[in-house]
Amino acid sequence: MSLFQPHIEAMQGYSPGEQPTNPRLIKLNTNENPYPPSPVVLDAIRSVAPEQLRRYPDPMGNLFRQTAASIFGVEPQMVLCGNGMDDLLNLTVRAFSGPVAKLVFPTPTYTLYAVLAEIQASMVQEVPFGPDFTLPANDLLAAGGRVTYLANPNSPSGTLVEAEVVSDLASRLTGVLVVDEAYVDFADADCMSLVHRHDNVLVLRSLSKGYSLAGLRFGFAVGPKRLIDGLIKVKDSYNVDAIAIQAAAAAISDQRHARQCWERVRTERTRLADAMTKLDLPSLPSQANFLLTTVPAKPGAAAVYEELKTRGILVRYFKLPGLDDKLRITVGTPEQNDALLKAIEEIVNTSV
Ligand SMILES: *Cc1c(COP(=O)(O)O)cnc(C)c1O
């Protein structure tokens, strides 16, 4: 007999993208930012005093809260720090869903939502996205979730739902709407203002992609004080460490550095998408730092994934219905993207 609860025994667990150690690999599989974080982040980490490590950190990360509040135009009490956005997603799943409180999200999307729900033995309903990843608003409403998740821009599609459409959904939902904005820094628009207009909206942000800090683990939630206060009851007492609080506050304070990186990624995104289209590999219009590219049946997405891997280029292949003819490719530096394009051109040409 298993020592685990049946629902834990039965589950698969989340499978993250590969993190190989070979530094020469061109790693375009987990949507990391290709540029380094701002130098002020490294300065902040170097300036950590021994006393800050001897003592427990500020349980609320107020340095970060205050910095974020002034940058994003909200009250500090509307901000909650997390050990990566994944920590905050987990908090919301635990706070709002359960065996009789349904968790709803449109698919395909970030596969962690389903995994977190499984751990809580939460009731789940997946709702397919509409054509071209339009928001299936009526089906989401009909599902009647206590909590509904929307990755916006979505992964793996890269597509963005307009803020007004999200706002309309929020106003018609009876439960909480969690807008996962992990990729919003690369997009033309965001849903941050919705936290002022709706009492049921939480906007989640991550420093992993936009601020080149996936290794640091820092994310934050913004929402009405009532929702943030409830989540505080659920979080670990010290869910963000002293170094991370200081580094994350420095990172968001250097908006100039971050914006320059976002602009470079956006420029390369357009160039990469256009070049891929010319190779007969079209992508969905992306508002994120990656492309979801359809590969022709010959050579096929799985074969291109394997061929790229043997050439030292790692992209993401999802062996799932509706995605198994596609590759999700992170936008890299111009040099990385050139190497990718050259490799793809060779693979496509030798397969015909
Ligand atoms: C990367 C990602 C996250 C998690 O970000 P972390 O802050 O690194 O935990 C959340 N949602 C989506 C859609 C992501 O792609």
The ligand as an SDF file (V2000), in Angstrom:
LIG
                    3D

 15 15  0  0  0  0  0  0  0  0999 V2000
    7.4950   31.2910  -16.1450 C   0  0  0  0  0  0  0  0  0  0  0  0
    6.0500   31.3140  -15.8520 C   0  0  0  0  0  0  0  0  0  0  0  0
    5.5670   31.4790  -14.5530 C   0  0  0  0  0  0  0  0  0  0  0  0
    6.4120   31.3430  -13.3240 C   0  0  0  0  0  0  0  0  0  0  0  0
    7.3580   32.2210  -13.1260 O   0  0  0  0  0  0  0  0  0  0  0  0
    8.3230   32.1200  -11.8680 P   0  0  0  0  0  0  0  0  0  0  0  0
    8.2720   33.4990  -11.3180 O   0  0  0  0  0  0  0  0  0  0  0  0
    9.6550   31.7490  -12.4470 O   0  0  0  0  0  0  0  0  0  0  0  0
    7.8190   31.1070  -10.8930 O   0  0  0  0  0  0  0  0  0  0  0  0
    4.2140   31.6300  -14.3580 C   0  0  0  0  0  0  0  0  0  0  0  0
    3.3560   31.5740  -15.3900 N   0  0  0  0  0  0  0  0  0  0  0  0
    3.7700   31.3620  -16.6430 C   0  0  0  0  0  0  0  0  0  0  0  0
    2.7640   31.3100  -17.7340 C   0  0  0  0  0  0  0  0  0  0  0  0
    5.1260   31.2090  -16.9080 C   0  0  0  0  0  0  0  0  0  0  0  0
    5.5390   30.9390  -18.1390 O   0  0  0  0  0  0  0  0  0  0  0  0
  1  2  1  0
  2  3  1  0
  2 14  2  0
  3  4  1  0
  3 10  2  0
  4  5  1  0
  5  6  1  0
  6  7  2  0
  6  8  1  0
  6  9  1  0
 10 11  1  0
 11 12  2  0
 12 13  1  0
 12 14  1  0
 14 15  1  0
M  END
$$$$
